[in-house]
Amino acid sequence: MNEVGTITAEVTGEPVPSFQPWPAPNEEGGGVVFPCHYVINQSDIKASFSKLCLLLEKSPEGFAMDLSIETTPKA
């Protein structure tokens, strides 16, 4: 990302026990996960989206995440 963008998370549901690829609830680092949508405000969203897709492809947790672009009309 660049210094002018922001990333926030909006929780979309109740916490659920952690699941693969994260540690099991009874293992160190395990517990619960919060379903959420990440909201990314970025001047060049297409370039940022491409970078995020590449990052998730290389990450063990990447297969558990979906990326999509939704645009919101400017006020």
PDB file of N, CA, C and O in Angstrom, chain B, residues numbered from 101:
ATOM      1  N   MET B 101       0.849  -1.172   0.000  1.00  0.00           N
ATOM      2  CA  MET B 101       0.000   0.000   0.000  1.00  0.00           C
ATOM      3  C   MET B 101       0.897   1.238   0.000  1.00  0.00           C
ATOM      4  O   MET B 101       2.122   1.137   0.060  1.00  0.00           O
ATOM      5  N   ASN B 102       0.282   2.359  -0.066  1.00  0.00           N
ATOM      6  CA  ASN B 102       1.074   3.575   0.050  1.00  0.00           C
ATOM      7  C   ASN B 102       0.585   4.374   1.245  1.00  0.00           C
ATOM      8  O   ASN B 102      -0.391   4.007   1.899  1.00  0.00           O
ATOM      9  N   GLU B 103       1.266   5.454   1.515  1.00  0.00           N
ATOM     10  CA  GLU B 103       1.000   6.205   2.743  1.00  0.00           C
ATOM     11  C   GLU B 103      -0.331   6.943   2.755  1.00  0.00           C
ATOM     12  O   GLU B 103      -0.721   7.454   3.805  1.00  0.00           O
ATOM     13  N   VAL B 104      -1.045   7.022   1.640  1.00  0.00           N
ATOM     14  CA  VAL B 104      -2.317   7.748   1.626  1.00  0.00           C
ATOM     15  C   VAL B 104      -3.528   6.833   1.760  1.00  0.00           C
ATOM     16  O   VAL B 104      -4.650   7.325   1.872  1.00  0.00           O
ATOM     17  N   GLY B 105      -3.338   5.543   1.753  1.00  0.00           N
ATOM     18  CA  GLY B 105      -4.452   4.610   1.855  1.00  0.00           C
ATOM     19  C   GLY B 105      -4.750   4.220   3.289  1.00  0.00           C
ATOM     20  O   GLY B 105      -3.942   4.437   4.192  1.00  0.00           O
ATOM     21  N   THR B 106      -5.934   3.635   3.483  1.00  0.00           N
ATOM     22  CA  THR B 106      -6.312   3.118   4.797  1.00  0.00           C
ATOM     23  C   THR B 106      -6.881   1.716   4.644  1.00  0.00           C
ATOM     24  O   THR B 106      -7.448   1.370   3.607  1.00  0.00           O
ATOM     25  N   ILE B 107      -6.722   0.920   5.687  1.00  0.00           N
ATOM     26  CA  ILE B 107      -7.329  -0.404   5.749  1.00  0.00           C
ATOM     27  C   ILE B 107      -8.044  -0.505   7.084  1.00  0.00           C
ATOM     28  O   ILE B 107      -7.445  -0.274   8.135  1.00  0.00           O
ATOM     29  N   THR B 108      -9.321  -0.850   7.045  1.00  0.00           N
ATOM     30  CA  THR B 108     -10.085  -1.084   8.264  1.00  0.00           C
ATOM     31  C   THR B 108     -10.790  -2.429   8.123  1.00  0.00           C
ATOM     32  O   THR B 108     -10.940  -2.949   7.017  1.00  0.00           O
ATOM     33  N   ALA B 109     -11.217  -2.980   9.239  1.00  0.00           N
ATOM     34  CA  ALA B 109     -11.946  -4.249   9.228  1.00  0.00           C
ATOM     35  C   ALA B 109     -13.325  -4.039   9.830  1.00  0.00           C
ATOM     36  O   ALA B 109     -13.472  -3.392  10.866  1.00  0.00           O
ATOM     37  N   GLU B 110     -14.337  -4.596   9.164  1.00  0.00           N
ATOM     38  CA  GLU B 110     -15.700  -4.561   9.672  1.00  0.00           C
ATOM     39  C   GLU B 110     -16.090  -5.988  10.027  1.00  0.00           C
ATOM     40  O   GLU B 110     -16.194  -6.839   9.143  1.00  0.00           O
ATOM     41  N   VAL B 111     -16.306  -6.259  11.308  1.00  0.00           N
ATOM     42  CA  VAL B 111     -16.695  -7.597  11.753  1.00  0.00           C
ATOM     43  C   VAL B 111     -18.085  -7.897  11.209  1.00  0.00           C
ATOM     44  O   VAL B 111     -18.990  -7.069  11.313  1.00  0.00           O
ATOM     45  N   THR B 112     -18.254  -9.093  10.623  1.00  0.00           N
ATOM     46  CA  THR B 112     -19.516  -9.452   9.976  1.00  0.00           C
ATOM     47  C   THR B 112     -20.281 -10.556  10.691  1.00  0.00           C
ATOM     48  O   THR B 112     -21.350 -10.961  10.235  1.00  0.00           O
ATOM     49  N   GLY B 113     -19.750 -11.048  11.803  1.00  0.00           N
ATOM     50  CA  GLY B 113     -20.434 -12.127  12.508  1.00  0.00           C
ATOM     51  C   GLY B 113     -19.817 -12.385  13.863  1.00  0.00           C
ATOM     52  O   GLY B 113     -18.863 -11.725  14.274  1.00  0.00           O
ATOM     53  N   GLU B 114     -20.383 -13.356  14.544  1.00  0.00           N
ATOM     54  CA  GLU B 114     -19.888 -13.749  15.857  1.00  0.00           C
ATOM     55  C   GLU B 114     -18.568 -14.504  15.713  1.00  0.00           C
ATOM     56  O   GLU B 114     -18.313 -15.115  14.676  1.00  0.00           O
ATOM     57  N   PRO B 115     -17.718 -14.464  16.762  1.00  0.00           N
ATOM     58  CA  PRO B 115     -16.471 -15.230  16.704  1.00  0.00           C
ATOM     59  C   PRO B 115     -16.765 -16.725  16.574  1.00  0.00           C
ATOM     60  O   PRO B 115     -17.744 -17.227  17.126  1.00  0.00           O
ATOM     61  N   VAL B 116     -15.910 -17.418  15.844  1.00  0.00           N
ATOM     62  CA  VAL B 116     -16.032 -18.866  15.670  1.00  0.00           C
ATOM     63  C   VAL B 116     -14.693 -19.504  16.024  1.00  0.00           C
ATOM     64  O   VAL B 116     -13.654 -18.851  15.925  1.00  0.00           O
ATOM     65  N   PRO B 117     -14.703 -20.781  16.439  1.00  0.00           N
ATOM     66  CA  PRO B 117     -13.432 -21.441  16.754  1.00  0.00           C
ATOM     67  C   PRO B 117     -12.488 -21.380  15.552  1.00  0.00           C
ATOM     68  O   PRO B 117     -12.916 -21.507  14.405  1.00  0.00           O
ATOM     69  N   SER B 118     -11.207 -21.184  15.833  1.00  0.00           N
ATOM     70  CA  SER B 118     -10.232 -21.110  14.747  1.00  0.00           C
ATOM     71  C   SER B 118     -10.204 -22.430  13.981  1.00  0.00           C
ATOM     72  O   SER B 118     -10.517 -23.487  14.530  1.00  0.00           O
ATOM     73  N   PHE B 119      -9.831 -22.355  12.726  1.00  0.00           N
ATOM     74  CA  PHE B 119      -9.844 -23.506  11.828  1.00  0.00           C
ATOM     75  C   PHE B 119      -8.623 -23.422  10.930  1.00  0.00           C
ATOM     76  O   PHE B 119      -7.934 -22.402  10.904  1.00  0.00           O
ATOM     77  N   GLN B 120      -8.353 -24.493  10.193  1.00  0.00           N
ATOM     78  CA  GLN B 120      -7.206 -24.516   9.288  1.00  0.00           C
ATOM     79  C   GLN B 120      -7.302 -23.344   8.327  1.00  0.00           C
ATOM     80  O   GLN B 120      -8.393 -23.085   7.819  1.00  0.00           O
ATOM     81  N   PRO B 121      -6.261 -22.645   8.057  1.00  0.00           N
ATOM     82  CA  PRO B 121      -4.862 -22.924   8.338  1.00  0.00           C
ATOM     83  C   PRO B 121      -4.367 -22.367   9.666  1.00  0.00           C
ATOM     84  O   PRO B 121      -3.174 -22.462   9.952  1.00  0.00           O
ATOM     85  N   TRP B 122      -5.234 -21.795  10.481  1.00  0.00           N
ATOM     86  CA  TRP B 122      -4.822 -21.268  11.771  1.00  0.00           C
ATOM     87  C   TRP B 122      -4.763 -22.397  12.792  1.00  0.00           C
ATOM     88  O   TRP B 122      -5.379 -23.442  12.583  1.00  0.00           O
ATOM     89  N   PRO B 123      -4.028 -22.207  13.902  1.00  0.00           N
ATOM     90  CA  PRO B 123      -3.943 -23.260  14.919  1.00  0.00           C
ATOM     91  C   PRO B 123      -5.322 -23.601  15.488  1.00  0.00           C
ATOM     92  O   PRO B 123      -6.204 -22.746  15.564  1.00  0.00           O
ATOM     93  N   ALA B 124      -5.489 -24.860  15.883  1.00  0.00           N
ATOM     94  CA  ALA B 124      -6.746 -25.307  16.499  1.00  0.00           C
ATOM     95  C   ALA B 124      -6.985 -24.528  17.789  1.00  0.00           C
ATOM     96  O   ALA B 124      -6.035 -24.022  18.387  1.00  0.00           O
ATOM     97  N   PRO B 125      -8.248 -24.423  18.229  1.00  0.00           N
ATOM     98  CA  PRO B 125      -8.554 -23.643  19.432  1.00  0.00           C
ATOM     99  C   PRO B 125      -7.736 -24.042  20.662  1.00  0.00           C
ATOM    100  O   PRO B 125      -7.411 -23.192  21.490  1.00  0.00           O
ATOM    101  N   ASN B 126      -7.403 -25.328  20.786  1.00  0.00           N
ATOM    102  CA  ASN B 126      -6.670 -25.783  21.972  1.00  0.00           C
ATOM    103  C   ASN B 126      -5.152 -25.713  21.806  1.00  0.00           C
ATOM    104  O   ASN B 126      -4.424 -26.069  22.732  1.00  0.00           O
ATOM    105  N   GLU B 127      -4.659 -25.265  20.659  1.00  0.00           N
ATOM    106  CA  GLU B 127      -3.223 -25.149  20.419  1.00  0.00           C
ATOM    107  C   GLU B 127      -2.751 -23.717  20.655  1.00  0.00           C
ATOM    108  O   GLU B 127      -3.540 -22.772  20.640  1.00  0.00           O
ATOM    109  N   GLU B 128      -1.436 -23.581  20.873  1.00  0.00           N
ATOM    110  CA  GLU B 128      -0.869 -22.246  21.057  1.00  0.00           C
ATOM    111  C   GLU B 128      -1.153 -21.392  19.822  1.00  0.00           C
ATOM    112  O   GLU B 128      -0.932 -21.824  18.691  1.00  0.00           O
ATOM    113  N   GLY B 129      -1.636 -20.201  20.050  1.00  0.00           N
ATOM    114  CA  GLY B 129      -1.985 -19.307  18.953  1.00  0.00           C
ATOM    115  C   GLY B 129      -3.384 -19.517  18.417  1.00  0.00           C
ATOM    116  O   GLY B 129      -3.854 -18.739  17.587  1.00  0.00           O
ATOM    117  N   GLY B 130      -4.057 -20.561  18.881  1.00  0.00           N
ATOM    118  CA  GLY B 130      -5.425 -20.838  18.443  1.00  0.00           C
ATOM    119  C   GLY B 130      -6.427 -20.096  19.299  1.00  0.00           C
ATOM    120  O   GLY B 130      -6.047 -19.366  20.214  1.00  0.00           O
ATOM    121  N   GLY B 131      -7.661 -20.271  19.020  1.00  0.00           N
ATOM    122  CA  GLY B 131      -8.719 -19.609  19.775  1.00  0.00           C
ATOM    123  C   GLY B 131      -9.918 -19.398  18.898  1.00  0.00           C
ATOM    124  O   GLY B 131     -10.564 -20.353  18.467  1.00  0.00           O
ATOM    125  N   VAL B 132     -10.219 -18.140  18.630  1.00  0.00           N
ATOM    126  CA  VAL B 132     -11.353 -17.828  17.764  1.00  0.00           C
ATOM    127  C   VAL B 132     -10.908 -16.907  16.637  1.00  0.00           C
ATOM    128  O   VAL B 132      -9.881 -16.233  16.725  1.00  0.00           O
ATOM    129  N   VAL B 133     -11.695 -16.896  15.594  1.00  0.00           N
ATOM    130  CA  VAL B 133     -11.497 -15.952  14.498  1.00  0.00           C
ATOM    131  C   VAL B 133     -12.777 -15.143  14.339  1.00  0.00           C
ATOM    132  O   VAL B 133     -13.875 -15.630  14.609  1.00  0.00           O
ATOM    133  N   PHE B 134     -12.620 -13.923  13.903  1.00  0.00           N
ATOM    134  CA  PHE B 134     -13.761 -13.043  13.673  1.00  0.00           C
ATOM    135  C   PHE B 134     -13.977 -12.914  12.169  1.00  0.00           C
ATOM    136  O   PHE B 134     -13.097 -12.417  11.466  1.00  0.00           O
ATOM    137  N   PRO B 135     -15.124 -13.347  11.663  1.00  0.00           N
ATOM    138  CA  PRO B 135     -15.378 -13.114  10.246  1.00  0.00           C
ATOM    139  C   PRO B 135     -15.466 -11.610   9.998  1.00  0.00           C
ATOM    140  O   PRO B 135     -16.090 -10.888  10.776  1.00  0.00           O
ATOM    141  N   CYS B 136     -14.855 -11.144   8.939  1.00  0.00           N
ATOM    142  CA  CYS B 136     -14.878  -9.702   8.686  1.00  0.00           C
ATOM    143  C   CYS B 136     -14.677  -9.399   7.213  1.00  0.00           C
ATOM    144  O   CYS B 136     -14.246 -10.246   6.430  1.00  0.00           O
ATOM    145  N   HIS B 137     -14.999  -8.187   6.871  1.00  0.00           N
ATOM    146  CA  HIS B 137     -14.677  -7.610   5.570  1.00  0.00           C
ATOM    147  C   HIS B 137     -13.609  -6.557   5.815  1.00  0.00           C
ATOM    148  O   HIS B 137     -13.729  -5.733   6.721  1.00  0.00           O
ATOM    149  N   TYR B 138     -12.568  -6.593   5.004  1.00  0.00           N
ATOM    150  CA  TYR B 138     -11.564  -5.539   5.060  1.00  0.00           C
ATOM    151  C   TYR B 138     -11.964  -4.461   4.068  1.00  0.00           C
ATOM    152  O   TYR B 138     -12.305  -4.752   2.921  1.00  0.00           O
ATOM    153  N   VAL B 139     -11.921  -3.237   4.510  1.00  0.00           N
ATOM    154  CA  VAL B 139     -12.261  -2.104   3.653  1.00  0.00           C
ATOM    155  C   VAL B 139     -10.968  -1.358   3.358  1.00  0.00           C
ATOM    156  O   VAL B 139     -10.312  -0.839   4.260  1.00  0.00           O
ATOM    157  N   ILE B 140     -10.620  -1.316   2.093  1.00  0.00           N
ATOM    158  CA  ILE B 140      -9.369  -0.695   1.671  1.00  0.00           C
ATOM    159  C   ILE B 140      -9.699   0.541   0.851  1.00  0.00           C
ATOM    160  O   ILE B 140     -10.343   0.457  -0.195  1.00  0.00           O
ATOM    161  N   ASN B 141      -9.255   1.669   1.333  1.00  0.00           N
ATOM    162  CA  ASN B 141      -9.401   2.923   0.595  1.00  0.00           C
ATOM    163  C   ASN B 141      -8.028   3.283   0.058  1.00  0.00           C
ATOM    164  O   ASN B 141      -7.102   3.552   0.823  1.00  0.00           O
ATOM    165  N   GLN B 142      -7.904   3.286  -1.242  1.00  0.00           N
ATOM    166  CA  GLN B 142      -6.603   3.436  -1.879  1.00  0.00           C
ATOM    167  C   GLN B 142      -6.783   4.191  -3.183  1.00  0.00           C
ATOM    168  O   GLN B 142      -7.770   3.984  -3.888  1.00  0.00           O
ATOM    169  N   SER B 143      -5.849   5.056  -3.510  1.00  0.00           N
ATOM    170  CA  SER B 143      -5.974   5.829  -4.747  1.00  0.00           C
ATOM    171  C   SER B 143      -5.865   4.943  -5.988  1.00  0.00           C
ATOM    172  O   SER B 143      -6.533   5.204  -6.989  1.00  0.00           O
ATOM    173  N   ASP B 144      -5.033   3.901  -5.935  1.00  0.00           N
ATOM    174  CA  ASP B 144      -4.890   2.984  -7.071  1.00  0.00           C
ATOM    175  C   ASP B 144      -5.334   1.596  -6.625  1.00  0.00           C
ATOM    176  O   ASP B 144      -4.502   0.722  -6.380  1.00  0.00           O
ATOM    177  N   ILE B 145      -6.638   1.397  -6.521  1.00  0.00           N
ATOM    178  CA  ILE B 145      -7.166   0.154  -5.968  1.00  0.00           C
ATOM    179  C   ILE B 145      -6.819  -1.054  -6.834  1.00  0.00           C
ATOM    180  O   ILE B 145      -6.608  -2.144  -6.301  1.00  0.00           O
ATOM    181  N   LYS B 146      -6.755  -0.891  -8.148  1.00  0.00           N
ATOM    182  CA  LYS B 146      -6.435  -2.034  -9.013  1.00  0.00           C
ATOM    183  C   LYS B 146      -5.025  -2.545  -8.758  1.00  0.00           C
ATOM    184  O   LYS B 146      -4.813  -3.756  -8.691  1.00  0.00           O
ATOM    185  N   ALA B 147      -4.064  -1.653  -8.616  1.00  0.00           N
ATOM    186  CA  ALA B 147      -2.688  -2.066  -8.331  1.00  0.00           C
ATOM    187  C   ALA B 147      -2.603  -2.697  -6.945  1.00  0.00           C
ATOM    188  O   ALA B 147      -1.920  -3.704  -6.760  1.00  0.00           O
ATOM    189  N   SER B 148      -3.290  -2.110  -5.979  1.00  0.00           N
ATOM    190  CA  SER B 148      -3.288  -2.654  -4.619  1.00  0.00           C
ATOM    191  C   SER B 148      -3.937  -4.028  -4.590  1.00  0.00           C
ATOM    192  O   SER B 148      -3.452  -4.928  -3.905  1.00  0.00           O
ATOM    193  N   PHE B 149      -5.028  -4.200  -5.325  1.00  0.00           N
ATOM    194  CA  PHE B 149      -5.722  -5.483  -5.400  1.00  0.00           C
ATOM    195  C   PHE B 149      -4.796  -6.553  -5.974  1.00  0.00           C
ATOM    196  O   PHE B 149      -4.740  -7.670  -5.460  1.00  0.00           O
ATOM    197  N   SER B 150      -4.078  -6.216  -7.030  1.00  0.00           N
ATOM    198  CA  SER B 150      -3.133  -7.162  -7.636  1.00  0.00           C
ATOM    199  C   SER B 150      -2.055  -7.579  -6.648  1.00  0.00           C
ATOM    200  O   SER B 150      -1.712  -8.759  -6.561  1.00  0.00           O
ATOM    201  N   LYS B 151      -1.520  -6.618  -5.903  1.00  0.00           N
ATOM    202  CA  LYS B 151      -0.492  -6.926  -4.904  1.00  0.00           C
ATOM    203  C   LYS B 151      -1.045  -7.839  -3.814  1.00  0.00           C
ATOM    204  O   LYS B 151      -0.374  -8.780  -3.389  1.00  0.00           O
ATOM    205  N   LEU B 152      -2.268  -7.561  -3.360  1.00  0.00           N
ATOM    206  CA  LEU B 152      -2.878  -8.394  -2.323  1.00  0.00           C
ATOM    207  C   LEU B 152      -3.129  -9.813  -2.831  1.00  0.00           C
ATOM    208  O   LEU B 152      -2.927 -10.774  -2.089  1.00  0.00           O
ATOM    209  N   CYS B 153      -3.561  -9.955  -4.070  1.00  0.00           N
ATOM    210  CA  CYS B 153      -3.773 -11.288  -4.642  1.00  0.00           C
ATOM    211  C   CYS B 153      -2.470 -12.082  -4.665  1.00  0.00           C
ATOM    212  O   CYS B 153      -2.454 -13.257  -4.298  1.00  0.00           O
ATOM    213  N   LEU B 154      -1.390 -11.453  -5.089  1.00  0.00           N
ATOM    214  CA  LEU B 154      -0.087 -12.124  -5.115  1.00  0.00           C
ATOM    215  C   LEU B 154       0.361 -12.515  -3.714  1.00  0.00           C
ATOM    216  O   LEU B 154       0.879 -13.612  -3.507  1.00  0.00           O
ATOM    217  N   LEU B 155       0.163 -11.622  -2.759  1.00  0.00           N
ATOM    218  CA  LEU B 155       0.535 -11.906  -1.379  1.00  0.00           C
ATOM    219  C   LEU B 155      -0.240 -13.107  -0.842  1.00  0.00           C
ATOM    220  O   LEU B 155       0.344 -13.986  -0.208  1.00  0.00           O
ATOM    221  N   LEU B 156      -1.542 -13.152  -1.087  1.00  0.00           N
ATOM    222  CA  LEU B 156      -2.349 -14.267  -0.593  1.00  0.00           C
ATOM    223  C   LEU B 156      -1.973 -15.581  -1.257  1.00  0.00           C
ATOM    224  O   LEU B 156      -2.041 -16.632  -0.621  1.00  0.00           O
ATOM    225  N   GLU B 157      -1.576 -15.543  -2.525  1.00  0.00           N
ATOM    226  CA  GLU B 157      -1.136 -16.758  -3.205  1.00  0.00           C
ATOM    227  C   GLU B 157       0.095 -17.352  -2.536  1.00  0.00           C
ATOM    228  O   GLU B 157       0.270 -18.571  -2.539  1.00  0.00           O
ATOM    229  N   LYS B 158       0.947 -16.512  -1.965  1.00  0.00           N
ATOM    230  CA  LYS B 158       2.189 -16.962  -1.334  1.00  0.00           C
ATOM    231  C   LYS B 158       2.019 -17.272   0.147  1.00  0.00           C
ATOM    232  O   LYS B 158       2.921 -17.838   0.764  1.00  0.00           O
ATOM    233  N   SER B 159       0.891 -16.915   0.720  1.00  0.00           N
ATOM    234  CA  SER B 159       0.660 -17.072   2.154  1.00  0.00           C
ATOM    235  C   SER B 159      -0.069 -18.383   2.444  1.00  0.00           C
ATOM    236  O   SER B 159      -0.995 -18.742   1.717  1.00  0.00           O
ATOM    237  N   PRO B 160       0.338 -19.114   3.507  1.00  0.00           N
ATOM    238  CA  PRO B 160      -0.371 -20.346   3.857  1.00  0.00           C
ATOM    239  C   PRO B 160      -1.850 -20.103   4.170  1.00  0.00           C
ATOM    240  O   PRO B 160      -2.681 -20.988   3.966  1.00  0.00           O
ATOM    241  N   GLU B 161      -2.177 -18.914   4.663  1.00  0.00           N
ATOM    242  CA  GLU B 161      -3.559 -18.599   5.009  1.00  0.00           C
ATOM    243  C   GLU B 161      -4.350 -18.092   3.815  1.00  0.00           C
ATOM    244  O   GLU B 161      -5.564 -17.908   3.906  1.00  0.00           O
ATOM    245  N   GLY B 162      -3.682 -17.868   2.712  1.00  0.00           N
ATOM    246  CA  GLY B 162      -4.322 -17.240   1.567  1.00  0.00           C
ATOM    247  C   GLY B 162      -5.521 -17.981   1.023  1.00  0.00           C
ATOM    248  O   GLY B 162      -6.480 -17.357   0.567  1.00  0.00           O
ATOM    249  N   PHE B 163      -5.484 -19.325   1.065  1.00  0.00           N
ATOM    250  CA  PHE B 163      -6.603 -20.072   0.496  1.00  0.00           C
ATOM    251  C   PHE B 163      -7.887 -19.892   1.293  1.00  0.00           C
ATOM    252  O   PHE B 163      -8.971 -20.167   0.779  1.00  0.00           O
ATOM    253  N   ALA B 164      -7.788 -19.438   2.535  1.00  0.00           N
ATOM    254  CA  ALA B 164      -8.970 -19.262   3.378  1.00  0.00           C
ATOM    255  C   ALA B 164      -9.593 -17.880   3.220  1.00  0.00           C
ATOM    256  O   ALA B 164     -10.580 -17.568   3.885  1.00  0.00           O
ATOM    257  N   MET B 165      -9.033 -17.060   2.356  1.00  0.00           N
ATOM    258  CA  MET B 165      -9.525 -15.694   2.183  1.00  0.00           C
ATOM    259  C   MET B 165      -9.957 -15.469   0.740  1.00  0.00           C
ATOM    260  O   MET B 165      -9.349 -15.994  -0.193  1.00  0.00           O
ATOM    261  N   ASP B 166     -11.005 -14.688   0.571  1.00  0.00           N
ATOM    262  CA  ASP B 166     -11.483 -14.312  -0.757  1.00  0.00           C
ATOM    263  C   ASP B 166     -11.320 -12.809  -0.928  1.00  0.00           C
ATOM    264  O   ASP B 166     -11.567 -12.037  -0.001  1.00  0.00           O
ATOM    265  N   LEU B 167     -10.906 -12.408  -2.106  1.00  0.00           N
ATOM    266  CA  LEU B 167     -10.793 -10.982  -2.410  1.00  0.00           C
ATOM    267  C   LEU B 167     -11.776 -10.620  -3.507  1.00  0.00           C
ATOM    268  O   LEU B 167     -11.956 -11.367  -4.470  1.00  0.00           O
ATOM    269  N   SER B 168     -12.399  -9.485  -3.354  1.00  0.00           N
ATOM    270  CA  SER B 168     -13.248  -8.940  -4.411  1.00  0.00           C
ATOM    271  C   SER B 168     -13.211  -7.424  -4.303  1.00  0.00           C
ATOM    272  O   SER B 168     -12.913  -6.872  -3.244  1.00  0.00           O
ATOM    273  N   ILE B 169     -13.510  -6.773  -5.389  1.00  0.00           N
ATOM    274  CA  ILE B 169     -13.561  -5.311  -5.392  1.00  0.00           C
ATOM    275  C   ILE B 169     -15.021  -4.888  -5.462  1.00  0.00           C
ATOM    276  O   ILE B 169     -15.764  -5.293  -6.357  1.00  0.00           O
ATOM    277  N   GLU B 170     -15.407  -4.076  -4.511  1.00  0.00           N
ATOM    278  CA  GLU B 170     -16.731  -3.460  -4.522  1.00  0.00           C
ATOM    279  C   GLU B 170     -16.509  -1.963  -4.439  1.00  0.00           C
ATOM    280  O   GLU B 170     -15.785  -1.485  -3.566  1.00  0.00           O
ATOM    281  N   THR B 171     -17.114  -1.240  -5.321  1.00  0.00           N
ATOM    282  CA  THR B 171     -16.927   0.205  -5.306  1.00  0.00           C
ATOM    283  C   THR B 171     -18.116   0.885  -4.650  1.00  0.00           C
ATOM    284  O   THR B 171     -19.258   0.442  -4.768  1.00  0.00           O
ATOM    285  N   THR B 172     -17.818   1.954  -3.969  1.00  0.00           N
ATOM    286  CA  THR B 172     -18.842   2.769  -3.325  1.00  0.00           C
ATOM    287  C   THR B 172     -18.824   4.133  -3.995  1.00  0.00           C
ATOM    288  O   THR B 172     -17.771   4.763  -4.083  1.00  0.00           O
ATOM    289  N   PRO B 173     -19.971   4.597  -4.467  1.00  0.00           N
ATOM    290  CA  PRO B 173     -19.984   5.924  -5.091  1.00  0.00           C
ATOM    291  C   PRO B 173     -19.513   6.995  -4.118  1.00  0.00           C
ATOM    292  O   PRO B 173     -19.832   6.959  -2.930  1.00  0.00           O
ATOM    293  N   LYS B 174     -18.753   7.944  -4.639  1.00  0.00           N
ATOM    294  CA  LYS B 174     -18.281   9.048  -3.799  1.00  0.00           C
ATOM    295  C   LYS B 174     -19.440   9.980  -3.500  1.00  0.00           C
ATOM    296  O   LYS B 174     -20.309  10.214  -4.340  1.00  0.00           O
ATOM    297  N   ALA B 175     -19.433  10.507  -2.281  1.00  0.00           N
ATOM    298  CA  ALA B 175     -20.519  11.406  -1.868  1.00  0.00           C
ATOM    299  C   ALA B 175     -20.359  12.773  -2.476  1.00  0.00           C
ATOM    300  O   ALA B 175     -21.183  13.655  -2.236  1.00  0.00           O
TER     301      ALA B 175
END
